[in-house]
């Protein structure tokens, strides 16, 4: 009996029929997992590249603007992001900010972190000119500008840079480690055709009190008697004034004849 059992066991171990199927049962699950991880890694990198290119495109478009931007422009920039990133819904966030480096600014100074460690240059500071956001993000504030110092480029005094940030929720088809995560991108671009990017209500000059230069500039009255001989915007008021009509002083623009003596 014992010999029969030993013979059967020995024959079983020497038998090679079905070993390919057995190996496939063992290896196939591992191959499927490896393939899924590889595909997920590739798809994440692909989406990251798409979002970064969309970020660059938006920054490049804004850098070429010479007209005043408004809220509708930011809305359309987000719509463009939807199209370029092949995304939709409220899971896509966009924030556009303009930062200027000033010699005596009020913002983040010299790239310092408040503990004496500085990474910036010169004696100036980065000041937030304007910021607009769509989605779950809020607009950038002066207080939060300090966290961007390691990311900001070195600028000449008076130069501006356009910061474009995007965030897109990535939901993988294969659930391995988690259910999804954010893909965030960041870029900065220098204005190309103008020295600054103007946003309506922020740095478009609205609400600014212009100083009178003594020649009746703008819509202000010319001080003193300069209304009668000024060549500014309201020169027509001087021409129509009875007071100026009686004066012998005439604006010549430097083309008058030399007085004979």
Buried (B, 14 or more C-beta within 10 A) or exposed (E): EEEEEEEEEEEEEEEEEEEEEEEEEEEEEEEEEEEBEEEBEEBBEEBBEBBBEBBBBBBBBBBEBEEBBBEEBBEEBBEBBBEBBEBEEEBBBBBBBBBBBBEEBEBBBBBBBEEEEEEBEBEBBBBBBBBBBBBEBEBBEEEBBBEBBEEBEEBEEEBBBBBBBBBBBBEBEEEEEEEEEEBBBBBBBEBEEEEEBBBBEBBBEEEEEEEBBEBBBEEBEBEEEBBBBBEBBBBEBBEEEEEBEEEEEEBEEEEEEEEEE
